[in-house]
Amino acid sequence: MARSCAVVGVLLAAVVAGSCFLSGVPTQPPRANTAPHHIEALKSAPVQSSESSWSWAAPLLSFGAALGLVFGLVAAQPAKAITAEQFSQLTYNQVRGSGLANRCPTVESNGSEVPVKSGSRLINVCFEPKSFAVEFETDKGKEFATTKLTTRQTYSLAFVEGSLDPNPITFKEQDGMDFAATTVKLPDGQYVPFLFTVKELVAKGEGNSFKPGFTWGGEFSVPSYRTGGFLDPKARGMYLGYDQAVALPAMQADGKGGQEDLFKETNKVFDLGKGAIEMEVNKVNQELGEIGGVFVSKQPSDTDMGAKAPRTILLKGIFYGKVVNA
């Protein structure tokens, strides 16, 4: 009899604990599959030569078909899909540790378009990468290799905002959390750090309203992954630390060969790169002025303050924004 009572007590405690746990979890609608069908043709990213520097930035805007590759990556995540309105109702304790802070809101389709007027602004813009690929040297030449993300859930951009003008629609990024330090791991074990960003983005698209199928894009600046005050393991830096940490006899031992690499490691620079992004709207909420869709972005990786050649990073994911008319 005592044993039976003990078992019943344990079961009741488990039920009560489960109820308390579930009551704190916000209800979240499943994320719909928003993949359009007219850009499914391209299944691989273009290979770029390292000799072309950042010449890929302009051609990127013409390969909108590459967006089709994104849709296979943006899989439905019912446990993570949440609208901006639902997110605003959550408490700090509900968001903490849930991963929602790294997620872009989803858009509930309502209406056919979101008009843009002169003097409008695009606010609360969010970019959430779903796939990270790095240009990789293989036996067949340069290809984009799928990588493993090693950064915790802090790699999304959020609260980005800027001016928005119609005919053509032009978005100029001005403020927000517009950069995120990210690191990925290549199949051969190499780590590739980069600064995911859309700083100073100027994105354009023909028309005066956002509607499903609307494409737009442009170029942006990519600041150095390290700042001028950073010191490397040998205490060398751009503004601080030692000028050099290599013995003079060693620097002169091999004559001309190898001096260039030593010079780059000793003389730190703040590199500024160029990136490009292409976006496609696939959902709009006319009543709330919300837009959502997918993006493909290309940008350079970290150069270790000039000591290494940058790699090309290919990112694909989803974005969100809200149009506010003046």
C-alpha positions as a Markdown table, in Angstrom:
| # | Residue | x | y | z |
|---|---|---|---|---|
| 1 | Met | 0.0 | 0.0 | 0.0 |
| 2 | Ala | 2.8 | 2.4 | 0.9 |
| 3 | Arg | 4.6 | 1.6 | -2.3 |
| 4 | Ser | 1.5 | 2.3 | -4.4 |
| 5 | Cys | 1.0 | 5.7 | -2.7 |
| 6 | Ala | 4.6 | 6.6 | -3.4 |
| 7 | Val | 4.2 | 5.8 | -7.1 |
| 8 | Val | 1.0 | 7.8 | -7.4 |
| 9 | Gly | 2.7 | 10.8 | -5.7 |
| 10 | Val | 5.7 | 10.7 | -8.1 |
| 11 | Leu | 3.3 | 10.6 | -11.1 |
| 12 | Leu | 1.3 | 13.6 | -9.8 |
| 13 | Ala | 4.5 | 15.6 | -9.2 |
| 14 | Ala | 5.6 | 14.9 | -12.8 |
| 15 | Val | 2.3 | 16.0 | -14.2 |
| 16 | Val | 2.3 | 19.2 | -12.2 |
| 17 | Ala | 5.9 | 20.0 | -13.1 |
| 18 | Gly | 5.2 | 19.4 | -16.8 |
| 19 | Ser | 2.1 | 21.6 | -16.7 |
| 20 | Cys | 4.1 | 24.4 | -15.1 |
| 21 | Phe | 6.9 | 24.1 | -17.7 |
| 22 | Leu | 4.5 | 24.1 | -20.6 |
| 23 | Ser | 2.5 | 27.1 | -19.3 |
| 24 | Gly | 5.6 | 29.3 | -19.7 |
| 25 | Val | 6.2 | 28.4 | -23.3 |
| 26 | Pro | 4.5 | 30.8 | -25.8 |
| 27 | Thr | 2.3 | 29.3 | -28.5 |
| 28 | Gln | 4.0 | 29.7 | -31.9 |
| 29 | Pro | 2.4 | 29.1 | -35.3 |
| 30 | Pro | 4.3 | 26.9 | -37.7 |
| 31 | Arg | 6.5 | 28.6 | -40.3 |
| 32 | Ala | 5.0 | 28.2 | -43.7 |
| 33 | Asn | 7.0 | 27.0 | -46.6 |
| 34 | Thr | 7.5 | 30.2 | -48.6 |
| 35 | Ala | 9.5 | 28.8 | -51.5 |
| 36 | Pro | 8.3 | 30.2 | -54.9 |
| 37 | His | 8.6 | 27.9 | -57.8 |
| 38 | His | 10.0 | 30.1 | -60.6 |
| 39 | Ile | 13.6 | 30.2 | -59.3 |
| 40 | Glu | 14.4 | 26.6 | -58.5 |
| 41 | Ala | 16.7 | 26.1 | -61.5 |
| 42 | Leu | 20.1 | 27.0 | -60.2 |
| 43 | Lys | 21.5 | 24.5 | -57.7 |
| 44 | Ser | 25.0 | 25.6 | -57.3 |
| 45 | Ala | 26.8 | 28.9 | -56.5 |
| 46 | Pro | 29.1 | 30.5 | -59.1 |
| 47 | Val | 32.8 | 30.0 | -58.6 |
| 48 | Gln | 34.9 | 33.2 | -58.4 |
| 49 | Ser | 38.5 | 33.6 | -59.1 |
| 50 | Ser | 40.7 | 35.2 | -56.4 |
| 51 | Glu | 42.3 | 37.3 | -59.1 |
| 52 | Ser | 39.0 | 39.3 | -59.6 |
| 53 | Ser | 39.3 | 40.8 | -56.2 |
| 54 | Trp | 35.8 | 42.0 | -55.3 |
| 55 | Ser | 34.6 | 42.1 | -58.9 |
| 56 | Trp | 31.9 | 39.5 | -57.9 |
| 57 | Ala | 29.9 | 42.2 | -56.1 |
| 58 | Ala | 28.3 | 43.6 | -59.2 |
| 59 | Pro | 27.5 | 40.2 | -61.0 |
| 60 | Leu | 26.0 | 39.0 | -57.8 |
| 61 | Leu | 23.0 | 41.2 | -58.3 |
| 62 | Ser | 22.2 | 39.5 | -61.6 |
| 63 | Phe | 22.0 | 35.9 | -60.4 |
| 64 | Gly | 18.6 | 36.1 | -58.7 |
| 65 | Ala | 18.1 | 32.5 | -59.7 |
| 66 | Ala | 20.6 | 31.5 | -57.0 |
| 67 | Leu | 17.9 | 32.4 | -54.5 |
| 68 | Gly | 16.3 | 29.1 | -55.4 |
| 69 | Leu | 19.1 | 27.3 | -53.5 |
| 70 | Val | 18.0 | 29.1 | -50.3 |
| 71 | Phe | 14.5 | 27.5 | -50.2 |
| 72 | Gly | 15.8 | 24.0 | -49.7 |
| 73 | Leu | 17.8 | 25.4 | -46.7 |
| 74 | Val | 15.0 | 27.4 | -45.1 |
| 75 | Ala | 13.2 | 24.4 | -43.6 |
| 76 | Ala | 10.1 | 24.8 | -41.5 |
| 77 | Gln | 10.9 | 25.1 | -37.9 |
| 78 | Pro | 7.5 | 25.1 | -36.0 |
| 79 | Ala | 9.2 | 25.5 | -32.6 |
| 80 | Lys | 11.0 | 28.7 | -33.7 |
| 81 | Ala | 8.5 | 30.4 | -36.0 |
| 82 | Ile | 7.1 | 33.5 | -34.3 |
| 83 | Thr | 5.6 | 36.8 | -35.5 |
| 84 | Ala | 6.9 | 40.2 | -34.4 |
| 85 | Glu | 3.7 | 40.8 | -32.5 |
| 86 | Gln | 4.0 | 37.6 | -30.6 |
| 87 | Phe | 7.6 | 38.2 | -29.9 |
| 88 | Ser | 6.8 | 41.7 | -28.4 |
| 89 | Gln | 4.5 | 40.0 | -25.8 |
| 90 | Leu | 7.2 | 37.7 | -24.4 |
| 91 | Thr | 9.0 | 38.4 | -21.2 |
| 92 | Tyr | 12.8 | 38.3 | -20.9 |
| 93 | Asn | 12.7 | 35.0 | -19.0 |
| 94 | Gln | 10.6 | 33.4 | -21.8 |
| 95 | Val | 13.1 | 34.5 | -24.5 |
| 96 | Arg | 16.3 | 33.7 | -22.5 |
| 97 | Gly | 17.9 | 30.4 | -23.6 |
| 98 | Ser | 15.1 | 29.7 | -26.1 |
| 99 | Gly | 17.1 | 30.8 | -29.2 |
| 100 | Leu | 14.3 | 33.2 | -30.2 |
| 101 | Ala | 16.5 | 36.2 | -29.9 |
| 102 | Asn | 18.6 | 34.9 | -32.8 |
| 103 | Arg | 15.5 | 34.3 | -35.0 |
| 104 | Cys | 13.9 | 36.7 | -37.5 |
| 105 | Pro | 10.1 | 37.1 | -37.1 |
| 106 | Thr | 7.9 | 35.4 | -39.7 |
| 107 | Val | 5.2 | 37.3 | -41.6 |
| 108 | Glu | 1.6 | 36.3 | -41.7 |
| 109 | Ser | 0.3 | 36.9 | -45.3 |
| 110 | Asn | -2.3 | 39.6 | -45.4 |
| 111 | Gly | -3.0 | 41.6 | -48.5 |
| 112 | Ser | -1.2 | 41.8 | -51.8 |
| 113 | Glu | 1.4 | 44.6 | -51.4 |
| 114 | Val | 3.0 | 47.1 | -49.0 |
| 115 | Pro | 3.2 | 50.5 | -50.6 |
| 116 | Val | 6.3 | 52.7 | -50.2 |
| 117 | Lys | 5.9 | 56.5 | -50.1 |
| 118 | Ser | 8.4 | 59.3 | -50.2 |
| 119 | Gly | 10.0 | 59.7 | -46.8 |
| 120 | Ser | 9.2 | 56.2 | -45.6 |
| 121 | Arg | 11.5 | 54.1 | -43.4 |
| 122 | Leu | 12.3 | 50.4 | -43.2 |
| 123 | Ile | 12.7 | 49.5 | -39.5 |
| 124 | Asn | 13.3 | 46.4 | -37.4 |
| 125 | Val | 15.1 | 44.8 | -40.4 |
| 126 | Cys | 16.5 | 41.3 | -39.5 |
| 127 | Phe | 18.8 | 39.0 | -41.4 |
| 128 | Glu | 19.1 | 35.4 | -40.2 |
| 129 | Pro | 21.5 | 33.2 | -42.2 |
| 130 | Lys | 20.5 | 29.6 | -42.6 |
| 131 | Ser | 23.5 | 28.4 | -44.6 |
| 132 | Phe | 27.2 | 29.3 | -44.6 |
| 133 | Ala | 29.5 | 28.3 | -47.4 |
| 134 | Val | 33.2 | 29.2 | -48.0 |
| 135 | Glu | 35.2 | 29.2 | -51.2 |
| 136 | Phe | 37.4 | 26.2 | -50.9 |
| 137 | Glu | 40.3 | 24.8 | -53.0 |
| 138 | Thr | 39.5 | 21.3 | -54.3 |
| 139 | Asp | 40.9 | 18.9 | -56.9 |
| 140 | Lys | 38.3 | 20.3 | -59.3 |
| 141 | Gly | 39.2 | 23.9 | -58.6 |
| 142 | Lys | 37.5 | 26.5 | -56.4 |
| 143 | Glu | 34.2 | 25.5 | -55.1 |
| 144 | Phe | 31.9 | 26.6 | -52.2 |
| 145 | Ala | 32.1 | 24.1 | -49.4 |
| 146 | Thr | 29.4 | 23.7 | -46.8 |
| 147 | Thr | 30.8 | 24.6 | -43.3 |
| 148 | Lys | 30.0 | 23.9 | -39.7 |
| 149 | Leu | 28.9 | 26.9 | -37.6 |
| 150 | Thr | 30.9 | 27.2 | -34.4 |
| 151 | Thr | 29.5 | 30.5 | -33.2 |
| 152 | Arg | 26.6 | 30.3 | -30.7 |
| 153 | Gln | 23.2 | 31.8 | -31.6 |
| 154 | Thr | 24.4 | 35.3 | -31.9 |
| 155 | Tyr | 25.0 | 35.6 | -35.6 |
| 156 | Ser | 21.8 | 37.3 | -36.8 |
| 157 | Leu | 21.5 | 41.0 | -37.5 |
| 158 | Ala | 18.5 | 42.8 | -35.9 |
| 159 | Phe | 16.9 | 46.2 | -35.5 |
| 160 | Val | 18.6 | 47.5 | -38.7 |
| 161 | Glu | 16.8 | 50.5 | -40.1 |
| 162 | Gly | 17.2 | 53.2 | -42.7 |
| 163 | Ser | 15.5 | 55.5 | -45.2 |
| 164 | Leu | 13.2 | 54.1 | -47.9 |
| 165 | Asp | 12.2 | 55.9 | -51.1 |
| 166 | Pro | 10.0 | 54.7 | -54.1 |
| 167 | Asn | 10.5 | 54.6 | -57.8 |
| 168 | Pro | 12.8 | 52.8 | -57.7 |
| 169 | Ile | 12.5 | 51.5 | -54.1 |
| 170 | Thr | 15.8 | 52.4 | -52.5 |
| 171 | Phe | 16.8 | 51.4 | -49.0 |
| 172 | Lys | 19.8 | 53.1 | -47.3 |
| 173 | Glu | 21.0 | 51.4 | -44.1 |
| 174 | Gln | 21.7 | 53.8 | -41.3 |
| 175 | Asp | 21.6 | 52.2 | -37.9 |
| 176 | Gly | 21.0 | 49.0 | -35.9 |
| 177 | Met | 22.8 | 45.8 | -34.9 |
| 178 | Asp | 24.3 | 45.6 | -38.4 |
| 179 | Phe | 27.3 | 43.3 | -37.8 |
| 180 | Ala | 28.0 | 40.0 | -36.0 |
| 181 | Ala | 31.3 | 38.3 | -35.5 |
| 182 | Thr | 30.9 | 34.7 | -36.8 |
| 183 | Thr | 33.2 | 31.7 | -37.2 |
| 184 | Val | 32.7 | 28.6 | -39.3 |
| 185 | Lys | 34.7 | 25.4 | -39.7 |
| 186 | Leu | 35.8 | 24.0 | -43.1 |
| 187 | Pro | 35.7 | 20.3 | -43.9 |
| 188 | Asp | 39.5 | 20.1 | -43.5 |
| 189 | Gly | 39.3 | 21.5 | -40.0 |
| 190 | Gln | 40.3 | 25.1 | -40.7 |
| 191 | Tyr | 38.4 | 27.9 | -38.9 |
| 192 | Val | 37.2 | 30.9 | -41.0 |
| 193 | Pro | 36.2 | 34.0 | -39.0 |
| 194 | Phe | 34.3 | 36.8 | -40.7 |
| 195 | Leu | 32.1 | 39.8 | -39.8 |
| 196 | Phe | 28.6 | 39.2 | -41.1 |
| 197 | Thr | 27.3 | 42.6 | -41.9 |
| 198 | Val | 25.2 | 44.9 | -44.1 |
| 199 | Lys | 26.8 | 48.2 | -43.1 |
| 200 | Glu | 26.0 | 51.1 | -45.4 |
| 201 | Leu | 23.8 | 48.9 | -47.6 |
| 202 | Val | 22.1 | 50.6 | -50.5 |
| 203 | Ala | 19.5 | 48.2 | -51.9 |
| 204 | Lys | 17.4 | 49.0 | -54.9 |
| 205 | Gly | 14.5 | 47.4 | -56.8 |
| 206 | Glu | 12.1 | 48.6 | -59.5 |
| 207 | Gly | 8.7 | 49.7 | -58.3 |
| 208 | Asn | 6.9 | 51.6 | -55.6 |
| 209 | Ser | 5.6 | 48.7 | -53.4 |
| 210 | Phe | 6.7 | 45.5 | -51.9 |
| 211 | Lys | 4.8 | 42.4 | -53.1 |
| 212 | Pro | 5.6 | 38.7 | -53.4 |
| 213 | Gly | 8.2 | 38.1 | -56.0 |
| 214 | Phe | 9.8 | 41.6 | -55.7 |
| 215 | Thr | 13.6 | 41.4 | -56.0 |
| 216 | Trp | 16.0 | 44.0 | -54.8 |
| 217 | Gly | 19.7 | 44.2 | -53.8 |
| 218 | Gly | 22.9 | 46.2 | -53.6 |
| 219 | Glu | 26.3 | 46.5 | -52.2 |
| 220 | Phe | 27.5 | 47.1 | -48.6 |
| 221 | Ser | 30.8 | 47.7 | -46.7 |
| 222 | Val | 32.6 | 45.0 | -44.7 |
| 223 | Pro | 34.8 | 46.4 | -41.9 |
| 224 | Ser | 37.8 | 44.6 | -40.6 |
| 225 | Tyr | 37.0 | 41.7 | -38.3 |
| 226 | Arg | 39.7 | 43.0 | -35.9 |
| 227 | Thr | 40.0 | 46.6 | -34.6 |
| 228 | Gly | 43.1 | 48.7 | -34.4 |
| 229 | Gly | 43.6 | 48.0 | -30.7 |
| 230 | Phe | 43.7 | 44.2 | -31.2 |
| 231 | Leu | 47.0 | 42.5 | -30.2 |
| 232 | Asp | 48.0 | 39.2 | -31.8 |
| 233 | Pro | 49.6 | 36.3 | -29.8 |
| 234 | Lys | 53.0 | 38.0 | -30.2 |
| 235 | Ala | 51.6 | 41.3 | -28.8 |
| 236 | Arg | 51.8 | 43.0 | -32.2 |
| 237 | Gly | 49.0 | 45.5 | -33.2 |
| 238 | Met | 48.0 | 48.3 | -35.4 |
| 239 | Tyr | 48.1 | 51.1 | -32.7 |
| 240 | Leu | 49.3 | 49.2 | -29.7 |
| 241 | Gly | 51.9 | 46.5 | -28.9 |
| 242 | Tyr | 55.3 | 45.8 | -30.5 |
| 243 | Asp | 56.3 | 47.0 | -33.9 |
| 244 | Gln | 57.7 | 43.5 | -34.6 |
| 245 | Ala | 58.3 | 40.3 | -32.7 |
| 246 | Val | 60.6 | 38.5 | -35.1 |
| 247 | Ala | 64.4 | 38.5 | -34.6 |
| 248 | Leu | 66.3 | 40.6 | -37.2 |
| 249 | Pro | 68.7 | 37.8 | -38.2 |
| 250 | Ala | 65.7 | 35.5 | -38.9 |
| 251 | Met | 64.0 | 38.2 | -41.1 |
| 252 | Gln | 67.1 | 38.5 | -43.2 |
| 253 | Ala | 68.1 | 34.9 | -43.4 |
| 254 | Asp | 66.2 | 33.9 | -46.5 |
| 255 | Gly | 66.9 | 37.0 | -48.5 |
| 256 | Lys | 63.9 | 38.1 | -50.5 |
| 257 | Gly | 61.6 | 35.1 | -50.2 |
| 258 | Gly | 59.3 | 35.0 | -47.2 |
| 259 | Gln | 59.8 | 38.6 | -46.3 |
| 260 | Glu | 56.4 | 39.6 | -47.7 |
| 261 | Asp | 54.6 | 37.3 | -45.3 |
| 262 | Leu | 56.6 | 38.6 | -42.3 |
| 263 | Phe | 55.9 | 42.2 | -43.4 |
| 264 | Lys | 52.2 | 41.6 | -43.5 |
| 265 | Glu | 52.1 | 39.9 | -40.1 |
| 266 | Thr | 54.1 | 42.7 | -38.6 |
| 267 | Asn | 52.4 | 45.7 | -40.2 |
| 268 | Lys | 48.7 | 45.4 | -39.3 |
| 269 | Val | 46.1 | 47.2 | -41.4 |
| 270 | Phe | 42.4 | 47.8 | -41.0 |
| 271 | Asp | 40.9 | 46.2 | -44.2 |
| 272 | Leu | 37.7 | 47.4 | -45.7 |
| 273 | Gly | 35.9 | 45.0 | -48.1 |
| 274 | Lys | 32.9 | 45.1 | -50.2 |
| 275 | Gly | 29.9 | 42.7 | -50.1 |
| 276 | Ala | 26.7 | 42.3 | -52.1 |
| 277 | Ile | 23.3 | 41.0 | -51.3 |
| 278 | Glu | 20.2 | 40.0 | -53.3 |
| 279 | Met | 16.8 | 39.7 | -51.7 |
| 280 | Glu | 13.4 | 38.4 | -52.7 |
| 281 | Val | 10.1 | 39.2 | -50.9 |
| 282 | Asn | 7.7 | 36.2 | -50.6 |
| 283 | Lys | 5.3 | 37.4 | -47.9 |
| 284 | Val | 3.7 | 40.7 | -47.1 |
| 285 | Asn | 1.3 | 41.9 | -44.4 |
| 286 | Gln | -0.4 | 45.0 | -45.8 |
| 287 | Glu | -2.1 | 45.9 | -42.6 |
| 288 | Leu | 1.1 | 45.9 | -40.5 |
| 289 | Gly | 3.5 | 47.0 | -43.2 |
| 290 | Glu | 5.6 | 43.9 | -42.8 |
| 291 | Ile | 7.7 | 42.2 | -45.5 |
| 292 | Gly | 9.6 | 38.9 | -45.3 |
| 293 | Gly | 11.6 | 36.8 | -47.7 |
| 294 | Val | 15.0 | 35.2 | -48.5 |
| 295 | Phe | 18.4 | 36.6 | -49.3 |
| 296 | Val | 21.8 | 35.5 | -50.7 |
| 297 | Ser | 24.8 | 37.5 | -49.7 |
| 298 | Lys | 28.5 | 37.4 | -50.6 |
| 299 | Gln | 31.3 | 39.0 | -48.6 |
| 300 | Pro | 35.0 | 38.6 | -47.7 |
| 301 | Ser | 36.2 | 36.8 | -44.6 |
| 302 | Asp | 38.7 | 38.0 | -42.0 |
| 303 | Thr | 42.2 | 38.8 | -43.3 |
| 304 | Asp | 43.9 | 38.8 | -39.9 |
| 305 | Met | 44.5 | 42.5 | -40.3 |
| 306 | Gly | 46.2 | 42.1 | -43.7 |
| 307 | Ala | 48.3 | 39.0 | -43.0 |
| 308 | Lys | 46.0 | 36.6 | -45.0 |
| 309 | Ala | 44.1 | 36.6 | -48.2 |
| 310 | Pro | 40.4 | 36.8 | -47.6 |
| 311 | Arg | 38.1 | 34.0 | -48.5 |
| 312 | Thr | 34.7 | 34.5 | -50.2 |
| 313 | Ile | 31.7 | 33.8 | -47.8 |
| 314 | Leu | 28.3 | 32.8 | -49.3 |
| 315 | Leu | 25.4 | 33.2 | -46.9 |
| 316 | Lys | 21.8 | 32.3 | -47.5 |
| 317 | Gly | 18.8 | 32.8 | -45.2 |
| 318 | Ile | 15.7 | 34.8 | -44.4 |
| 319 | Phe | 15.0 | 38.5 | -43.8 |
| 320 | Tyr | 12.2 | 40.6 | -42.2 |
| 321 | Gly | 11.4 | 44.3 | -42.2 |
| 322 | Lys | 8.6 | 46.7 | -41.4 |
| 323 | Val | 7.7 | 49.7 | -43.6 |
| 324 | Val | 6.7 | 52.9 | -41.8 |
| 325 | Asn | 5.3 | 55.6 | -44.0 |
| 326 | Ala | 5.7 | 59.2 | -42.9 |
